[in-house]
Amino acid sequence: MNYYLGIDVSKGYADLILLDNQKNIVEKNFQLDDTSQGHNQLSDLIRKFFSRHPKDTLYAAVESTGGYENNWLNTLQNLQT
């Protein structure tokens, strides 16, 4: 099954939501700060997701906001390795 993580980036924080392939909310809207603690929380959330859904695919979309998205993108890319 495919899942989708949407990340709406703003200066200093991001709003996130996790949907399944039927557009059902899996993880209700939540907000994380653009800090190491916020990025660690995102990493933990994704690791927990894959512990429950090891064979599924998670796609992430990060809004392009003139560079504010780069921290979130780097976190997601680091989790792929």
N, CA, C and O atoms as a Tinker XYZ file with bonds, in Angstrom:
   324  protein
     1  N      0.852000   -1.172000    0.000000    73     2
     2  CA     0.000000    0.000000    0.000000    64     1     3
     3  C      0.903000    1.242000    0.000000    63     2     4     5
     4  O      1.999000    1.234000    0.561000    81     3
     5  N      0.424000    2.280000   -0.628000    73     3     6
     6  CA     1.143000    3.548000   -0.640000    64     5     7
     7  C      0.545000    4.512000    0.383000    63     6     8     9
     8  O     -0.667000    4.553000    0.597000    81     7
     9  N      1.426000    5.276000    1.001000    73     7    10
    10  CA     1.036000    6.326000    1.929000    64     9    11
    11  C      1.705000    7.620000    1.487000    63    10    12    13
    12  O      2.709000    7.609000    0.774000    81    11
    13  N      1.127000    8.734000    1.925000    73    11    14
    14  CA     1.593000   10.040000    1.472000    64    13    15
    15  C      1.735000   10.993000    2.658000    63    14    16    17
    16  O      0.801000   11.200000    3.432000    81    15
    17  N      2.929000   11.562000    2.773000    73    15    18
    18  CA     3.219000   12.537000    3.819000    64    17    19
    19  C      3.314000   13.905000    3.162000    63    18    20    21
    20  O      4.193000   14.141000    2.334000    81    19
    21  N      2.413000   14.802000    3.527000    73    19    22
    22  CA     2.440000   16.163000    3.013000    64    21    23
    23  C      3.055000   17.082000    4.051000    63    22    24    25
    24  O      2.699000   17.036000    5.228000    81    23
    25  N      3.987000   17.920000    3.602000    73    23    26
    26  CA     4.679000   18.828000    4.516000    64    25    27
    27  C      4.547000   20.253000    3.982000    63    26    28    29
    28  O      5.094000   20.583000    2.929000    81    27
    29  N      3.824000   21.084000    4.710000    73    27    30
    30  CA     3.629000   22.493000    4.372000    64    29    31
    31  C      4.626000   23.295000    5.213000    63    30    32    33
    32  O      4.451000   23.439000    6.422000    81    31
    33  N      5.655000   23.806000    4.574000    73    31    34
    34  CA     6.781000   24.423000    5.276000    64    33    35
    35  C      6.566000   25.918000    5.447000    63    34    36    37
    36  O      6.138000   26.607000    4.521000    81    35
    37  N      6.862000   26.402000    6.621000    73    35    38
    38  CA     6.854000   27.832000    6.927000    64    37    39
    39  C      8.163000   28.166000    7.622000    63    38    40    41
    40  O      8.947000   27.275000    7.948000    81    39
    41  N      8.391000   29.425000    7.841000    73    39    42
    42  CA     9.610000   29.841000    8.539000    64    41    43
    43  C      9.533000   29.374000    9.994000    63    42    44    45
    44  O      8.703000   29.849000   10.769000    81    43
    45  N     10.416000   28.431000   10.349000    73    43    46
    46  CA    10.504000   27.987000   11.734000    64    45    47
    47  C      9.708000   26.749000   12.087000    63    46    48    49
    48  O      9.891000   26.191000   13.169000    81    47
    49  N      8.826000   26.303000   11.199000    73    47    50
    50  CA     8.024000   25.114000   11.509000    64    49    51
    51  C      7.435000   24.541000   10.227000    63    50    52    53
    52  O      7.567000   25.123000    9.150000    81    51
    53  N      6.784000   23.394000   10.362000    73    51    54
    54  CA     6.075000   22.774000    9.241000    64    53    55
    55  C      4.810000   22.112000    9.765000    63    54    56    57
    56  O      4.776000   21.599000   10.884000    81    55
    57  N      3.776000   22.133000    8.941000    73    55    58
    58  CA     2.540000   21.410000    9.218000    64    57    59
    59  C      2.575000   20.142000    8.375000    63    58    60    61
    60  O      2.909000   20.183000    7.191000    81    59
    61  N      2.228000   19.017000    8.993000    73    59    62
    62  CA     2.324000   17.729000    8.320000    64    61    63
    63  C      1.015000   16.963000    8.437000    63    62    64    65
    64  O      0.241000   17.159000    9.374000    81    63
    65  N      0.785000   16.087000    7.468000    73    63    66
    66  CA    -0.357000   15.172000    7.502000    64    65    67
    67  C      0.058000   13.891000    6.773000    63    66    68    69
    68  O      0.829000   13.932000    5.814000    81    67
    69  N     -0.458000   12.769000    7.235000    73    67    70
    70  CA    -0.169000   11.470000    6.627000    64    69    71
    71  C     -1.480000   10.857000    6.159000    63    70    72    73
    72  O     -2.417000   10.688000    6.940000    81    71
    73  N     -1.533000   10.520000    4.854000    73    71    74
    74  CA    -2.729000    9.951000    4.238000    64    73    75
    75  C     -2.429000    8.578000    3.655000    63    74    76    77
    76  O     -1.288000    8.276000    3.305000    81    75
    77  N     -3.467000    7.747000    3.554000    73    75    78
    78  CA    -3.303000    6.487000    2.837000    64    77    79
    79  C     -3.673000    6.689000    1.373000    63    78    80    81
    80  O     -3.966000    7.811000    0.961000    81    79
    81  N     -3.664000    5.627000    0.590000    73    79    82
    82  CA    -3.906000    5.774000   -0.844000    64    81    83
    83  C     -5.366000    6.061000   -1.183000    63    82    84    85
    84  O     -5.695000    6.312000   -2.342000    81    83
    85  N     -6.234000    6.026000   -0.189000    73    83    86
    86  CA    -7.640000    6.399000   -0.378000    64    85    87
    87  C     -7.925000    7.809000    0.153000    63    86    88    89
    88  O     -9.079000    8.224000    0.260000    81    87
    89  N     -6.849000    8.536000    0.484000    73    87    90
    90  CA    -6.915000    9.890000    1.041000    64    89    91
    91  C     -7.543000    9.940000    2.433000    63    90    92    93
    92  O     -8.044000   10.978000    2.864000    81    91
    93  N     -7.508000    8.801000    3.127000    73    91    94
    94  CA    -7.943000    8.768000    4.520000    64    93    95
    95  C     -6.803000    9.250000    5.399000    63    94    96    97
    96  O     -5.640000    8.944000    5.139000    81    95
    97  N     -7.128000    9.990000    6.416000    73    95    98
    98  CA    -6.112000   10.504000    7.336000    64    97    99
    99  C     -5.611000    9.367000    8.212000    63    98   100   101
   100  O     -6.387000    8.720000    8.916000    81    99
   101  N     -4.309000    9.132000    8.160000    73    99   102
   102  CA    -3.659000    8.117000    8.984000    64   101   103
   103  C     -3.084000    8.787000   10.237000    63   102   104   105
   104  O     -3.185000    8.253000   11.342000    81   103
   105  N     -2.494000    9.939000   10.047000    73   103   106
   106  CA    -1.938000   10.736000   11.141000    64   105   107
   107  C     -2.488000   12.145000   10.970000    63   106   108   109
   108  O     -2.161000   12.839000   10.007000    81   107
   109  N     -3.329000   12.561000   11.916000    73   107   110
   110  CA    -3.989000   13.860000   11.872000    64   109   111
   111  C     -2.960000   14.983000   11.737000    63   110   112   113
   112  O     -1.807000   14.828000   12.139000    81   111
   113  N     -3.385000   16.116000   11.168000    73   111   114
   114  CA    -2.489000   17.274000   11.029000    64   113   115
   115  C     -1.721000   17.514000   12.323000    63   114   116   117
   116  O     -2.289000   17.497000   13.415000    81   115
   117  N     -0.423000   17.736000   12.177000    73   115   118
   118  CA     0.395000   18.071000   13.330000    64   117   119
   119  C      1.487000   19.025000   12.883000    63   118   120   121
   120  O      1.772000   19.147000   11.692000    81   119
   121  N      2.086000   19.692000   13.835000    73   119   122
   122  CA     3.097000   20.707000   13.544000    64   121   123
   123  C      4.399000   20.354000   14.255000    63   122   124   125
   124  O      4.402000   19.941000   15.415000    81   123
   125  N      5.501000   20.528000   13.535000    73   123   126
   126  CA     6.825000   20.308000   14.107000    64   125   127
   127  C      7.673000   21.547000   13.879000    63   126   128   129
   128  O      7.593000   22.185000   12.829000    81   127
   129  N      8.479000   21.877000   14.865000    73   127   130
   130  CA     9.398000   22.997000   14.733000    64   129   131
   131  C     10.573000   22.618000   13.848000    63   130   132   133
   132  O     11.001000   21.464000   13.821000    81   131
   133  N     11.085000   23.599000   13.130000    73   131   134
   134  CA    12.256000   23.385000   12.278000    64   133   135
   135  C     13.515000   23.497000   13.135000    63   134   136   137
   136  O     14.327000   24.409000   12.984000    81   135
   137  N     13.637000   22.531000   14.036000    73   135   138
   138  CA    14.775000   22.436000   14.952000    64   137   139
   139  C     15.241000   20.984000   14.937000    63   138   140   141
   140  O     14.573000   20.119000   14.370000    81   139
   141  N     16.363000   20.723000   15.548000    73   139   142
   142  CA    16.827000   19.330000   15.597000    64   141   143
   143  C     15.803000   18.462000   16.327000    63   142   144   145
   144  O     15.602000   17.308000   15.950000    81   143
   145  N     15.155000   18.991000   17.360000    73   143   146
   146  CA    14.136000   18.213000   18.069000    64   145   147
   147  C     12.950000   17.904000   17.145000    63   146   148   149
   148  O     12.446000   16.780000   17.144000    81   147
   149  N     12.506000   18.885000   16.367000    73   147   150
   150  CA    11.402000   18.659000   15.431000    64   149   151
   151  C     11.756000   17.638000   14.367000    63   150   152   153
   152  O     10.929000   16.805000   13.996000    81   151
   153  N     12.989000   17.702000   13.874000    73   151   154
   154  CA    13.421000   16.744000   12.853000    64   153   155
   155  C     13.586000   15.353000   13.444000    63   154   156   157
   156  O     13.322000   14.359000   12.768000    81   155
   157  N     14.015000   15.271000   14.688000    73   155   158
   158  CA    14.091000   13.976000   15.372000    64   157   159
   159  C     12.698000   13.386000   15.556000    63   158   160   161
   160  O     12.508000   12.177000   15.424000    81   159
   161  N     11.725000   14.240000   15.861000    73   159   162
   162  CA    10.348000   13.765000   16.005000    64   161   163
   163  C      9.834000   13.201000   14.681000    63   162   164   165
   164  O      9.169000   12.166000   14.663000    81   163
   165  N     10.139000   13.878000   13.577000    73   163   166
   166  CA     9.739000   13.373000   12.266000    64   165   167
   167  C     10.420000   12.031000   11.986000    63   166   168   169
   168  O      9.780000   11.100000   11.498000    81   167
   169  N     11.692000   11.933000   12.288000    73   167   170
   170  CA    12.418000   10.671000   12.097000    64   169   171
   171  C     11.784000    9.556000   12.905000    63   170   172   173
   172  O     11.598000    8.450000   12.398000    81   171
   173  N     11.450000    9.834000   14.156000    73   171   174
   174  CA    10.811000    8.829000   15.007000    64   173   175
   175  C      9.462000    8.402000   14.438000    63   174   176   177
   176  O      9.136000    7.216000   14.420000    81   175
   177  N      8.688000    9.370000   13.977000    73   175   178
   178  CA     7.381000    9.067000   13.415000    64   177   179
   179  C      7.517000    8.155000   12.201000    63   178   180   181
   180  O      6.756000    7.198000   12.058000    81   179
   181  N      8.473000    8.441000   11.331000    73   179   182
   182  CA     8.658000    7.638000   10.122000    64   181   183
   183  C      9.175000    6.246000   10.470000    63   182   184   185
   184  O      8.747000    5.260000    9.870000    81   183
   185  N     10.078000    6.158000   11.418000    73   183   186
   186  CA    10.568000    4.834000   11.836000    64   185   187
   187  C      9.444000    3.983000   12.428000    63   186   188   189
   188  O      9.343000    2.790000   12.142000    81   187
   189  N      8.602000    4.603000   13.253000    73   187   190
   190  CA     7.464000    3.881000   13.831000    64   189   191
   191  C      6.497000    3.456000   12.736000    63   190   192   193
   192  O      5.958000    2.350000   12.775000    81   191
   193  N      6.277000    4.333000   11.758000    73   191   194
   194  CA     5.402000    3.997000   10.637000    64   193   195
   195  C      5.904000    2.734000    9.948000    63   194   196   197
   196  O      5.126000    1.813000    9.700000    81   195
   197  N      7.201000    2.684000    9.638000    73   195   198
   198  CA     7.735000    1.516000    8.925000    64   197   199
   199  C      7.822000    0.280000    9.806000    63   198   200   201
   200  O      7.855000   -0.835000    9.285000    81   199
   201  N      7.860000    0.439000   11.102000    73   199   202
   202  CA     7.809000   -0.750000   11.958000    64   201   203
   203  C      6.417000   -1.378000   11.910000    63   202   204   205
   204  O      6.275000   -2.588000   12.092000    81   203
   205  N      5.389000   -0.559000   11.665000    73   203   206
   206  CA     4.014000   -1.065000   11.529000    64   205   207
   207  C      3.678000   -1.454000   10.089000    63   206   208   209
   208  O      2.804000   -2.289000    9.858000    81   207
   209  N      4.370000   -0.852000    9.125000    73   207   210
   210  CA     4.080000   -1.065000    7.699000    64   209   211
   211  C      5.378000   -1.353000    6.934000    63   210   212   213
   212  O      5.738000   -0.585000    6.042000    81   211
   213  N      6.073000   -2.415000    7.253000    73   211   214
   214  CA     7.409000   -2.640000    6.684000    64   213   215
   215  C      7.442000   -2.831000    5.168000    63   214   216   217
   216  O      8.469000   -2.559000    4.545000    81   215
   217  N      6.360000   -3.285000    4.565000    73   215   218
   218  CA     6.372000   -3.554000    3.126000    64   217   219
   219  C      5.708000   -2.441000    2.316000    63   218   220   221
   220  O      5.624000   -2.531000    1.091000    81   219
   221  N      5.243000   -1.406000    2.987000    73   219   222
   222  CA     4.541000   -0.330000    2.297000    64   221   223
   223  C      5.507000    0.765000    1.859000    63   222   224   225
   224  O      6.665000    0.798000    2.274000    81   223
   225  N      5.006000    1.650000    1.018000    73   223   226
   226  CA     5.806000    2.755000    0.499000    64   225   227
   227  C      5.256000    4.069000    1.033000    63   226   228   229
   228  O      4.043000    4.279000    1.069000    81   227
   229  N      6.151000    4.944000    1.445000    73   227   230
   230  CA     5.774000    6.266000    1.931000    64   229   231
   231  C      6.367000    7.307000    0.987000    63   230   232   233
   232  O      7.584000    7.400000    0.830000    81   231
   233  N      5.494000    8.078000    0.369000    73   231   234
   234  CA     5.918000    9.190000   -0.483000    64   233   235
   235  C      5.766000   10.474000    0.320000    63   234   236   237
   236  O      4.812000   10.631000    1.082000    81   235
   237  N      6.706000   11.381000    0.147000    73   235   238
   238  CA     6.646000   12.659000    0.865000    64   237   239
   239  C      6.685000   13.797000   -0.138000    63   238   240   241
   240  O      7.452000   13.766000   -1.100000    81   239
   241  N      5.858000   14.794000    0.093000    73   239   242
   242  CA     5.846000   16.002000   -0.717000    64   241   243
   243  C      6.137000   17.177000    0.209000    63   242   244   245
   244  O      5.453000   17.388000    1.210000    81   243
   245  N      7.160000   17.929000   -0.147000    73   243   246
   246  CA     7.569000   19.076000    0.665000    64   245   247
   247  C      7.364000   20.331000   -0.167000    63   246   248   249
   248  O      7.895000   20.459000   -1.270000    81   247
   249  N      6.593000   21.247000    0.377000    73   247   250
   250  CA     6.336000   22.506000   -0.323000    64   249   251
   251  C      7.639000   23.285000   -0.492000    63   250   252   253
   252  O      8.421000   23.410000    0.450000    81   251
   253  N      7.862000   23.798000   -1.675000    73   251   254
   254  CA     9.039000   24.618000   -1.942000    64   253   255
   255  C      8.759000   26.048000   -1.483000    63   254   256   257
   256  O      7.843000   26.703000   -1.981000    81   255
   257  N      9.558000   26.520000   -0.530000    73   255   258
   258  CA     9.301000   27.838000    0.061000    64   257   259
   259  C     10.572000   28.673000    0.125000    63   258   260   261
   260  O     10.874000   29.266000    1.161000    81   259
   261  N     11.304000   28.723000   -0.954000    73   259   262
   262  CA    12.475000   29.585000   -1.015000    64   261   263
   263  C     13.621000   29.170000   -0.122000    63   262   264   265
   264  O     14.411000   30.009000    0.308000    81   263
   265  N     13.720000   27.879000    0.162000    73   263   266
   266  CA    14.847000   27.374000    0.941000    64   265   267
   267  C     14.471000   26.844000    2.310000    63   266   268   269
   268  O     15.220000   26.050000    2.878000    81   267
   269  N     13.328000   27.256000    2.866000    73   267   270
   270  CA    12.925000   26.753000    4.182000    64   269   271
   271  C     12.677000   25.253000    4.159000    63   270   272   273
   272  O     12.749000   24.590000    5.193000    81   271
   273  N     12.385000   24.721000    2.980000    73   271   274
   274  CA    12.097000   23.288000    2.864000    64   273   275
   275  C     13.344000   22.424000    2.906000    63   274   276   277
   276  O     13.243000   21.213000    3.106000    81   275
   277  N     14.508000   23.011000    2.724000    73   275   278
   278  CA    15.736000   22.217000    2.605000    64   277   279
   279  C     16.047000   21.395000    3.854000    63   278   280   281
   280  O     16.504000   20.259000    3.735000    81   279
   281  N     15.815000   21.935000    5.032000    73   279   282
   282  CA    16.072000   21.175000    6.261000    64   281   283
   283  C     15.208000   19.919000    6.319000    63   282   284   285
   284  O     15.680000   18.845000    6.690000    81   283
   285  N     13.936000   20.066000    5.948000    73   283   286
   286  CA    13.023000   18.918000    5.973000    64   285   287
   287  C     13.404000   17.914000    4.896000    63   286   288   289
   288  O     13.386000   16.706000    5.131000    81   287
   289  N     13.745000   18.409000    3.733000    73   287   290
   290  CA    14.162000   17.530000    2.646000    64   289   291
   291  C     15.413000   16.745000    3.033000    63   290   292   293
   292  O     15.500000   15.547000    2.764000    81   291
   293  N     16.367000   17.402000    3.652000    73   291   294
   294  CA    17.588000   16.711000    4.105000    64   293   295
   295  C     17.267000   15.623000    5.115000    63   294   296   297
   296  O     17.839000   14.535000    5.056000    81   295
   297  N     16.367000   15.903000    6.033000    73   295   298
   298  CA    15.978000   14.888000    7.021000    64   297   299
   299  C     15.376000   13.679000    6.325000    63   298   300   301
   300  O     15.727000   12.541000    6.636000    81   299
   301  N     14.466000   13.922000    5.380000    73   299   302
   302  CA    13.846000   12.813000    4.653000    64   301   303
   303  C     14.863000   12.024000    3.837000    63   302   304   305
   304  O     14.812000   10.795000    3.801000    81   303
   305  N     15.777000   12.720000    3.188000    73   303   306
   306  CA    16.799000   12.038000    2.394000    64   305   307
   307  C     17.718000   11.201000    3.282000    63   306   308   309
   308  O     18.106000   10.096000    2.902000    81   307
   309  N     18.066000   11.713000    4.449000    73   307   310
   310  CA    18.914000   10.954000    5.377000    64   309   311
   311  C     18.220000    9.694000    5.874000    63   310   312   313
   312  O     18.881000    8.692000    6.149000    81   311
   313  N     16.913000    9.731000    5.990000    73   311   314
   314  CA    16.180000    8.547000    6.449000    64   313   315
   315  C     16.145000    7.447000    5.389000    63   314   316   317
   316  O     15.915000    6.284000    5.721000    81   315
   317  N     16.364000    7.788000    4.140000    73   315   318
   318  CA    16.351000    6.783000    3.081000    64   317   319
   319  C     17.578000    5.874000    3.145000    63   318   320   321
   320  O     17.532000    4.751000    2.644000    81   319
   321  N     18.653000    6.330000    3.738000    73   319   322
   322  CA    19.897000    5.549000    3.723000    64   321   323
   323  C     19.936000    4.523000    4.831000    63   322   324
   324  O     20.913000    3.786000    4.956000    81   323
